[in-house]
Amino acid sequence: NYKYMHGFGNEFESEALEGALPIGRNTPRFAPYGLHIEQLNGTAFTVPRSAGNRRTWFYRIRPSVMHLPFEKYLSKNSSGGPNRLVTNFNDPNQLEVVPNQLKWTPFKIPKKSDGLEIDFVDGMSTICGAGDPALGAGIAIHIYCANSDMKGRAFTNSDGDYLIVPQKGALRIQTEFGYMLVQPNEICVIQRGMRFRVEYVENPENKEKSQQGEGFRGYILEVFGGHFEIPDLGPIGANGLANPRDFKIPTAHYEDSKDCKDMVDGQYEIIQKFSGELFSAKQSFSPFDVVAWHGNYTPYKYNLANFCPMGSTSFDHVDPSIYTVLTCKSHKIGTAVADFVAFPPRHITMDDTFLIPYSHRNCMSEFVGLIYGEPNEEKGEFMPGSASLHSPMISHGSDARSIMYEYTREETPLRIGDNTMHIMFESMYTLKTTKWVMQECDKIEHYYLKDWKNIPIYFDPTNRD
């Protein structure tokens, strides 16, 4: 049973044992039930409340500091080489600068039948990014492809926030704050410094198929130094897009060491991402022993089906920024470290308007993924689990087939997207791709340039119409 509280950025409190939260103070000399007191800060102490000061107080069985020293960690996916998880984008040995429009076929999920048991941590691979987490500036985009639960281990990120978008397979995520169930067409955000573990949940609609160990896959948007927030609505008014009440926050659930079945030889492993590298430390207790907590710095989930899109009802396109679900603002007004954009089912009613995406060159980087849909694979259409990257000031737009259909369709209001959900990560940064995604994964679609090769040319200087 998953129980949630509702609201975005609220002050929350939750306790798994009645009376575990101190009343009227944060740090009494003796906390209830003999619990230890710990604070997790998402911002500096002195950040104004109006600017989003974030922190949470934990009341836990053991302090999280009780672990052995950290050591370098090498993931199973690395095959003896460097980890595929890259977040320092100043290393030319791991990166490749490519201005071309890029598209990848669905990333491969490892099969247990091949003798590979890959969990969420080992299944993460970096596609592209920019900046440096040590400087608190930049983003990274990852894909995760896995087939096993995280057993006796937890992951935490010193570098930034994770926005996780499941594409295949539901995730049962255990956090220090409690449990979340995150299914495809939902997202969750695990903020900087929060410990969590991921289990794969069978698809209730196709249990027989999921029992065959097909595994799970999804996209991750990581931001360094900042946090996501709901975008301002401006002239839209007080309501619309992502409504604060639809964000869900987990409730307290603690795990004492004697009840933890996942520890290996009495040890729990903490995998810490720190300055773009992975480290591992052992401890003799579960990191999820928080009995009660209160604060405004929490993980949260959101169902994209609740997104209320806006659009034109007369003529012309409205910029795709109206589909922004969450944004991480930059210090440059009007631009974002990262925007998370979703294109939900919606009506299109514009008159005398070219309805499909027009050709454009954008000052932002655009990374696109597909959560679900029913494309024609034989025609080379974008498949669920695929990805594309369009870099700043590099032309892109609709393919030839879509353009020809647009010029021949009947002009009538349309309902689109009923069977699809595209998502987009957009950033002010120019994103560098990793050598793994350009050379080793062998997933680049060579027909992408053919999408535009046969665009019809109708120019006739003698006929304006």
KOLLOMI-667203 format. One record per residue (C-alpha): x, y, z; chain; residue in one letter. Coordinates in steps of 0.001 Angstrom, whole numbers, plus 500000, padded with zeros to 6 digits. Example, Ala and Ser with C-alpha at 12.3 -4.5 7.8 and 13.67 -1.06 7.14 Angstrom:
BEGIN
((512300; 495500; 507800); "A"; "a")
((513670; 498940; 507140); "A"; "s")
***
This chain:
BEGIN
((500000; 500000; 500000); "A"; "n")
((501542; 503257; 498841); "A"; "y")
((500412; 506304; 500777); "A"; "k")
((501253; 509810; 499627); "A"; "y")
((500919; 513419; 500651); "A"; "m")
((500051; 515987; 497993); "A"; "h")
((501505; 519319; 496919); "A"; "g")
((504644; 520822; 495404); "A"; "f")
((507211; 522492; 497665); "A"; "g")
((505009; 522327; 500755); "A"; "n")
((506134; 521803; 504325); "A"; "e")
((505410; 518145; 505034); "A"; "f")
((505652; 515920; 508085); "A"; "e")
((505309; 512157; 508371); "A"; "s")
((505905; 509569; 511073); "A"; "e")
((505817; 505783; 510974); "A"; "a")
((505450; 505632; 514771); "A"; "l")
((502977; 507901; 516491); "A"; "e")
((504780; 510569; 518472); "A"; "g")
((508143; 510091; 516752); "A"; "a")
((508279; 513728; 515631); "A"; "l")
((509348; 516254; 518298); "A"; "p")
((506735; 518925; 518914); "A"; "i")
((507658; 522611; 518658); "A"; "g")
((511382; 522046; 518117); "A"; "r")
((513839; 520251; 515805); "A"; "n")
((516713; 519170; 518059); "A"; "t")
((515588; 518174; 521559); "A"; "p")
((518247; 516738; 523824); "A"; "r")
((516426; 513403; 523812); "A"; "f")
((514425; 512637; 520667); "A"; "a")
((511359; 510368; 520986); "A"; "p")
((512038; 506596; 520945); "A"; "y")
((515764; 507246; 521354); "A"; "g")
((516101; 508328; 517717); "A"; "l")
((519063; 510212; 516267); "A"; "h")
((518537; 513621; 514683); "A"; "i")
((519896; 514474; 511228); "A"; "e")
((519290; 517299; 508775); "A"; "q")
((519478; 517103; 504984); "A"; "l")
((519971; 520477; 503277); "A"; "n")
((519084; 521010; 499642); "A"; "g")
((520184; 524649; 499689); "A"; "t")
((522570; 526773; 501720); "A"; "a")
((521401; 527762; 505202); "A"; "f")
((521082; 531418; 504239); "A"; "t")
((518988; 531086; 501061); "A"; "v")
((515869; 533254; 501564); "A"; "p")
((512620; 531394; 502053); "A"; "r")
((511156; 533299; 499112); "A"; "s")
((513999; 531953; 496946); "A"; "a")
((513241; 528348; 497889); "A"; "g")
((515233; 527406; 500979); "A"; "n")
((514999; 523611; 501219); "A"; "r")
((515788; 521263; 504093); "A"; "r")
((514380; 518235; 505891); "A"; "t")
((514840; 516906; 509420); "A"; "w")
((515239; 513122; 509850); "A"; "f")
((514637; 511165; 513050); "A"; "y")
((516358; 507852; 512453); "A"; "r")
((517571; 504773; 514293); "A"; "i")
((521245; 505262; 513425); "A"; "r")
((523142; 508282; 512049); "A"; "p")
((524014; 507881; 508368); "A"; "s")
((527645; 508758; 509158); "A"; "v")
((528229; 505243; 510551); "A"; "m")
((529805; 503738; 507425); "A"; "h")
((533220; 502489; 506363); "A"; "l")
((535459; 504642; 504097); "A"; "p")
((534478; 505102; 500462); "A"; "f")
((536406; 503322; 497723); "A"; "e")
((536283; 503652; 493922); "A"; "k")
((533407; 501694; 492369); "A"; "y")
((533468; 499965; 488975); "A"; "l")
((530055; 499070; 487575); "A"; "s")
((529266; 495737; 485939); "A"; "k")
((528536; 497499; 482658); "A"; "n")
((532062; 498891; 482450); "A"; "s")
((533663; 495581; 481364); "A"; "s")
((536897; 496531; 483081); "A"; "g")
((536965; 500030; 481601); "A"; "g")
((535687; 503327; 482954); "A"; "p")
((532107; 503543; 484225); "A"; "n")
((529543; 504418; 481600); "A"; "r")
((528138; 506981; 483993); "A"; "l")
((529878; 510260; 483092); "A"; "v")
((529123; 513651; 484615); "A"; "t")
((532340; 515595; 484142); "A"; "n")
((532192; 516883; 480601); "A"; "f")
((535729; 518243; 480390); "A"; "n")
((537409; 514894; 479656); "A"; "d")
((538088; 514534; 475897); "A"; "p")
((538875; 510839; 476359); "A"; "n")
((535240; 510115; 477213); "A"; "q")
((533477; 512646; 474979); "A"; "l")
((532831; 513345; 471328); "A"; "e")
((531662; 516685; 469929); "A"; "v")
((529173; 516127; 467089); "A"; "v")
((527042; 518880; 465484); "A"; "p")
((524939; 516440; 463423); "A"; "n")
((521323; 515671; 464197); "A"; "q")
((521391; 512371; 466082); "A"; "l")
((518884; 509601; 466618); "A"; "k")
((519280; 506295; 468451); "A"; "w")
((517163; 503159; 468176); "A"; "t")
((515789; 501721; 471458); "A"; "p")
((518623; 501058; 473880); "A"; "f")
((519145; 497376; 474579); "A"; "k")
((517986; 495884; 477870); "A"; "i")
((520410; 493186; 479122); "A"; "p")
((518938; 489690; 479331); "A"; "k")
((519228; 487495; 482387); "A"; "k")
((519348; 484535; 480016); "A"; "s")
((522762; 485824; 478876); "A"; "d")
((524035; 485551; 482437); "A"; "g")
((523824; 489303; 483075); "A"; "l")
((522149; 490610; 486216); "A"; "e")
((522222; 494378; 485936); "A"; "i")
((520458; 496597; 488468); "A"; "d")
((519547; 500285; 488225); "A"; "f")
((523001; 501509; 489323); "A"; "v")
((524969; 499307; 486946); "A"; "d")
((522427; 499882; 484181); "A"; "g")
((522954; 503647; 483972); "A"; "m")
((524872; 504978; 480967); "A"; "s")
((525460; 508603; 480028); "A"; "t")
((524303; 509809; 476615); "A"; "i")
((525319; 513471; 476733); "A"; "c")
((525762; 516483; 478965); "A"; "g")
((527607; 519697; 479720); "A"; "a")
((529298; 521424; 482619); "A"; "g")
((530921; 520189; 485781); "A"; "d")
((529153; 519038; 488968); "A"; "p")
((532102; 520256; 491047); "A"; "a")
((531216; 523785; 489923); "A"; "l")
((527489; 523262; 490395); "A"; "g")
((526676; 524090; 486784); "A"; "a")
((525414; 521907; 483961); "A"; "g")
((523311; 518844; 483203); "A"; "i")
((523675; 515209; 482189); "A"; "a")
((521281; 512912; 480341); "A"; "i")
((521425; 509192; 481049); "A"; "h")
((519611; 506042; 479983); "A"; "i")
((519066; 503132; 482349); "A"; "y")
((518641; 499565; 481066); "A"; "c")
((518441; 496875; 483746); "A"; "a")
((516882; 493554; 484658); "A"; "n")
((517438; 493097; 488408); "A"; "s")
((516525; 494714; 491707); "A"; "d")
((519056; 496607; 493753); "A"; "m")
((519846; 494103; 496522); "A"; "k")
((521554; 495245; 499699); "A"; "g")
((522612; 498538; 498185); "A"; "r")
((521427; 502120; 497895); "A"; "a")
((522391; 504950; 495558); "A"; "f")
((522863; 508623; 496368); "A"; "t")
((523989; 511537; 494232); "A"; "n")
((526221; 514312; 495553); "A"; "s")
((526228; 516048; 492172); "A"; "d")
((522622; 516940; 491448); "A"; "g")
((518940; 516042; 491178); "A"; "d")
((517665; 513044; 489207); "A"; "y")
((514458; 513353; 487187); "A"; "l")
((513619; 509738; 486330); "A"; "i")
((511259; 508898; 483444); "A"; "v")
((510358; 505175; 483284); "A"; "p")
((509760; 504021; 479724); "A"; "q")
((509442; 500260; 480188); "A"; "k")
((508604; 498610; 483497); "A"; "g")
((507323; 500159; 486718); "A"; "a")
((509757; 501088; 489495); "A"; "l")
((509273; 500514; 493201); "A"; "r")
((511563; 503116; 494744); "A"; "i")
((512513; 502918; 498405); "A"; "q")
((513765; 506226; 499812); "A"; "t")
((514668; 507570; 503222); "A"; "e")
((511269; 509290; 503127); "A"; "f")
((509242; 506177; 502241); "A"; "g")
((508167; 504222; 499166); "A"; "y")
((507012; 505386; 495726); "A"; "m")
((505585; 503349; 492853); "A"; "l")
((506526; 505036; 489573); "A"; "v")
((505013; 503599; 486398); "A"; "q")
((505509; 504504; 482735); "A"; "p")
((503756; 507826; 482014); "A"; "n")
((504770; 508951; 485494); "A"; "e")
((507969; 510675; 486550); "A"; "i")
((509771; 511074; 489838); "A"; "c")
((512448; 513416; 491149); "A"; "v")
((515066; 512220; 493623); "A"; "i")
((516840; 515337; 494823); "A"; "q")
((520510; 515755; 495587); "A"; "r")
((521806; 513765; 498554); "A"; "g")
((518761; 511512; 498999); "A"; "m")
((519397; 507771; 499286); "A"; "r")
((517222; 505368; 497319); "A"; "f")
((517044; 501882; 495845); "A"; "r")
((515090; 500629; 492837); "A"; "v")
((513142; 497415; 492337); "A"; "e")
((511476; 496284; 489124); "A"; "y")
((507710; 495788; 489475); "A"; "v")
((505850; 493393; 487213); "A"; "e")
((503462; 494958; 484762); "A"; "n")
((500006; 493979; 486070); "A"; "p")
((498598; 494202; 482548); "A"; "e")
((501030; 491606; 481208); "A"; "n")
((502314; 489649; 484183); "A"; "k")
((503237; 486554; 482182); "A"; "e")
((505479; 488533; 479865); "A"; "k")
((507151; 490488; 482651); "A"; "s")
((507962; 487287; 484526); "A"; "q")
((510237; 486309; 481639); "A"; "q")
((512739; 488871; 482882); "A"; "g")
((512472; 491436; 480101); "A"; "e")
((513760; 494098; 482457); "A"; "g")
((513168; 497815; 482574); "A"; "f")
((514362; 500957; 480825); "A"; "r")
((513995; 504716; 481103); "A"; "g")
((515513; 508182; 480788); "A"; "y")
((517219; 510307; 483459); "A"; "i")
((517710; 514074; 483415); "A"; "l")
((520301; 515243; 485954); "A"; "e")
((520806; 518891; 486894); "A"; "v")
((523857; 520140; 488791); "A"; "f")
((523544; 522841; 491426); "A"; "g")
((519868; 523737; 490998); "A"; "g")
((516461; 522221; 491664); "A"; "h")
((513334; 521695; 489605); "A"; "f")
((510281; 523858; 490124); "A"; "e")
((506914; 524372; 488498); "A"; "i")
((507219; 527035; 485776); "A"; "p")
((505568; 530416; 486240); "A"; "d")
((502262; 530712; 484380); "A"; "l")
((502398; 534423; 483479); "A"; "g")
((499405; 535460; 481323); "A"; "p")
((497969; 531924; 481554); "A"; "i")
((496804; 532836; 485041); "A"; "g")
((496592; 530821; 488253); "A"; "a")
((495805; 527372; 486837); "A"; "n")
((496922; 524999; 484125); "A"; "g")
((499935; 522963; 483033); "A"; "l")
((501171; 520964; 486072); "A"; "a")
((499019; 521714; 489108); "A"; "n")
((500805; 521607; 492495); "A"; "p")
((498194; 519342; 494084); "A"; "r")
((498997; 516519; 491645); "A"; "d")
((502550; 515996; 492933); "A"; "f")
((502820; 513116; 495403); "A"; "k")
((505283; 512786; 498285); "A"; "i")
((505979; 509465; 500073); "A"; "p")
((505135; 508841; 503715); "A"; "t")
((507522; 507583; 506381); "A"; "a")
((508380; 503882; 506445); "A"; "h")
((511416; 502668; 508366); "A"; "y")
((513481; 499519; 507964); "A"; "e")
((515428; 498296; 511004); "A"; "d")
((518515; 496184; 510391); "A"; "s")
((516957; 493061; 511909); "A"; "k")
((514113; 493337; 509370); "A"; "d")
((516362; 494026; 506370); "A"; "c")
((516548; 490906; 504221); "A"; "k")
((518751; 492430; 501530); "A"; "d")
((522016; 492856; 503428); "A"; "m")
((524880; 490687; 502172); "A"; "v")
((526994; 489153; 504954); "A"; "d")
((525487; 491667; 507343); "A"; "g")
((526566; 494626; 505160); "A"; "q")
((524666; 497246; 503191); "A"; "y")
((526422; 498999; 500296); "A"; "e")
((526090; 502732; 499628); "A"; "i")
((526973; 503796; 496071); "A"; "i")
((527776; 507515; 496041); "A"; "q")
((528129; 509581; 492875); "A"; "k")
((530626; 512291; 493750); "A"; "f")
((532132; 514831; 491335); "A"; "s")
((531234; 512667; 488363); "A"; "g")
((532705; 509437; 489745); "A"; "e")
((531257; 506476; 491617); "A"; "l")
((532329; 505356; 495086); "A"; "f")
((531217; 502548; 497371); "A"; "s")
((531041; 502282; 501175); "A"; "a")
((529774; 499487; 503431); "A"; "k")
((527718; 499815; 506593); "A"; "q")
((526087; 497349; 508956); "A"; "s")
((522543; 498733; 508841); "A"; "f")
((519856; 499753; 506381); "A"; "s")
((520049; 503385; 505197); "A"; "p")
((516251; 503453; 505240); "A"; "f")
((515832; 503544; 509025); "A"; "d")
((514112; 506959; 509165); "A"; "v")
((511163; 506664; 511551); "A"; "v")
((509890; 510222; 511074); "A"; "a")
((510739; 513343; 509097); "A"; "w")
((509515; 516858; 508377); "A"; "h")
((510550; 519510; 505862); "A"; "g")
((510175; 520762; 502313); "A"; "n")
((513109; 518926; 500689); "A"; "y")
((511589; 515642; 499511); "A"; "t")
((511407; 513208; 496621); "A"; "p")
((508181; 513358; 494629); "A"; "y")
((506316; 511766; 491729); "A"; "k")
((503891; 513083; 489122); "A"; "y")
((501521; 511473; 486628); "A"; "n")
((501829; 513027; 483160); "A"; "l")
((498151; 512199; 482544); "A"; "a")
((497361; 515076; 484942); "A"; "n")
((499167; 517647; 482808); "A"; "f")
((496748; 520307; 481515); "A"; "c")
((498104; 521520; 478138); "A"; "p")
((497445; 524902; 476580); "A"; "m")
((497346; 525811; 472909); "A"; "g")
((496134; 528168; 470195); "A"; "s")
((492454; 528118; 469241); "A"; "t")
((492737; 530393; 466189); "A"; "s")
((495898; 530234; 464093); "A"; "f")
((499675; 529690; 464262); "A"; "d")
((501810; 527532; 466507); "A"; "h")
((502421; 528416; 470120); "A"; "v")
((505990; 527783; 471268); "A"; "d")
((506525; 524317; 472806); "A"; "p")
((507496; 525967; 476099); "A"; "s")
((503775; 525785; 476956); "A"; "i")
((504277; 522050; 477497); "A"; "y")
((506876; 522528; 480256); "A"; "t")
((506123; 520340; 483288); "A"; "v")
((509164; 521253; 485404); "A"; "l")
((512024; 523697; 484974); "A"; "t")
((515401; 524265; 486590); "A"; "c")
((516038; 527973; 486097); "A"; "k")
((519391; 529494; 485224); "A"; "s")
((520818; 532836; 486325); "A"; "h")
((520140; 534149; 482818); "A"; "k")
((516569; 535414; 482669); "A"; "i")
((514370; 533481; 480278); "A"; "g")
((516664; 530484; 479872); "A"; "t")
((516836; 527228; 481790); "A"; "a")
((519504; 524857; 482951); "A"; "v")
((516928; 522262; 481969); "A"; "a")
((513237; 522073; 481118); "A"; "d")
((511262; 518856; 481262); "A"; "f")
((508599; 518960; 478539); "A"; "v")
((505786; 516484; 477828); "A"; "a")
((503481; 516303; 474798); "A"; "f")
((500215; 514753; 476047); "A"; "p")
((497076; 513828; 474101); "A"; "p")
((495367; 517034; 472982); "A"; "r")
((493177; 518743; 470385); "A"; "h")
((494595; 520946; 467625); "A"; "i")
((492111; 523479; 466281); "A"; "t")
((494129; 526131; 464451); "A"; "m")
((492857; 527353; 461061); "A"; "d")
((495091; 527627; 457988); "A"; "d")
((498131; 526552; 459994); "A"; "t")
((501039; 524226; 459262); "A"; "f")
((500313; 521895; 462186); "A"; "l")
((503381; 519678; 462292); "A"; "i")
((506715; 520906; 463717); "A"; "p")
((508186; 523473; 461350); "A"; "y")
((511870; 523537; 460457); "A"; "s")
((513832; 525567; 462971); "A"; "h")
((517205; 526321; 464528); "A"; "r")
((517022; 526731; 468270); "A"; "n")
((519470; 528277; 470748); "A"; "c")
((518646; 525409; 473144); "A"; "m")
((519629; 521724; 473017); "A"; "s")
((516691; 519361; 472527); "A"; "e")
((516793; 515720; 473636); "A"; "f")
((513631; 513747; 472790); "A"; "v")
((512419; 510357; 473986); "A"; "g")
((509267; 508299; 473486); "A"; "l")
((507564; 506671; 476481); "A"; "i")
((504939; 504730; 474551); "A"; "y")
((503382; 504721; 471112); "A"; "g")
((502462; 502633; 468109); "A"; "e")
((504878; 503685; 465343); "A"; "p")
((505689; 501680; 462232); "A"; "n")
((509151; 500248; 462795); "A"; "e")
((509511; 499169; 459149); "A"; "e")
((509132; 502789; 458064); "A"; "k")
((511847; 503845; 460472); "A"; "g")
((509519; 505739; 462766); "A"; "e")
((510591; 506788; 466249); "A"; "f")
((510235; 503805; 468604); "A"; "m")
((509571; 503711; 472393); "A"; "p")
((512917; 503734; 474161); "A"; "g")
((514587; 505615; 471297); "A"; "s")
((516234; 509012; 471634); "A"; "a")
((517225; 511977; 469485); "A"; "s")
((519445; 514988; 470041); "A"; "l")
((519300; 518303; 468194); "A"; "h")
((522048; 520720; 469146); "A"; "s")
((521889; 524533; 469274); "A"; "p")
((521536; 526269; 465903); "A"; "m")
((521459; 522961; 463996); "A"; "i")
((518444; 522718; 461659); "A"; "s")
((515769; 520098; 462290); "A"; "h")
((512078; 519634; 461612); "A"; "g")
((509434; 517265; 460304); "A"; "s")
((510324; 514471; 457886); "A"; "d")
((509324; 514306; 454216); "A"; "a")
((506446; 511879; 454769); "A"; "r")
((504869; 514096; 457442); "A"; "s")
((505222; 517215; 455302); "A"; "i")
((503541; 515583; 452309); "A"; "m")
((500694; 514361; 454507); "A"; "y")
((500272; 517832; 456014); "A"; "e")
((499781; 519370; 452549); "A"; "y")
((497179; 516770; 451514); "A"; "t")
((495120; 516281; 454704); "A"; "r")
((491601; 517609; 455112); "A"; "e")
((491541; 520865; 457103); "A"; "e")
((489633; 519980; 460233); "A"; "t")
((490237; 520052; 464004); "A"; "p")
((492407; 517136; 465053); "A"; "l")
((492847; 514986; 468128); "A"; "r")
((496473; 513870; 468401); "A"; "i")
((498643; 511898; 470780); "A"; "g")
((496025; 509501; 472150); "A"; "d")
((498421; 506564; 471816); "A"; "n")
((501751; 508297; 472329); "A"; "t")
((503721; 510252; 474908); "A"; "m")
((506812; 512090; 473769); "A"; "h")
((509044; 513802; 476327); "A"; "i")
((511802; 516364; 475827); "A"; "m")
((514761; 517516; 477912); "A"; "f")
((515700; 521029; 476796); "A"; "e")
((518747; 522958; 477983); "A"; "s")
((520636; 526203; 477423); "A"; "m")
((523864; 524167; 477320); "A"; "y")
((525488; 522662; 474242); "A"; "t")
((525545; 518953; 475061); "A"; "l")
((528563; 516762; 474353); "A"; "k")
((527914; 513095; 473605); "A"; "t")
((529879; 510293; 475248); "A"; "t")
((532103; 508042; 473198); "A"; "k")
((530109; 505099; 474517); "A"; "w")
((526874; 506292; 472916); "A"; "v")
((528619; 507304; 469675); "A"; "m")
((530908; 504298; 469217); "A"; "q")
((530195; 501379; 471505); "A"; "e")
((526434; 501037; 471781); "A"; "c")
((525996; 500844; 467958); "A"; "d")
((522567; 502390; 468086); "A"; "k")
((522784; 505414; 465790); "A"; "i")
((520139; 505309; 463073); "A"; "e")
((521805; 505858; 459730); "A"; "h")
((518538; 506634; 457958); "A"; "y")
((517890; 509799; 460004); "A"; "y")
((519293; 512066; 457284); "A"; "l")
((517019; 510315; 454792); "A"; "k")
((514050; 511685; 456724); "A"; "d")
((514757; 515090; 455173); "A"; "w")
((516387; 514059; 451896); "A"; "k")
((513112; 513773; 449939); "A"; "n")
((511259; 516808; 451298); "A"; "i")
((509113; 518059; 448379); "A"; "p")
((510060; 521410; 446819); "A"; "i")
((507080; 523358; 445486); "A"; "y")
((508672; 526695; 444607); "A"; "f")
((507195; 528317; 441477); "A"; "d")
((508015; 532022; 440874); "A"; "p")
((505065; 532289; 438467); "A"; "t")
((502384; 531045; 440832); "A"; "n")
((501994; 532667; 444257); "A"; "r")
((499234; 530227; 445317); "A"; "d")
***
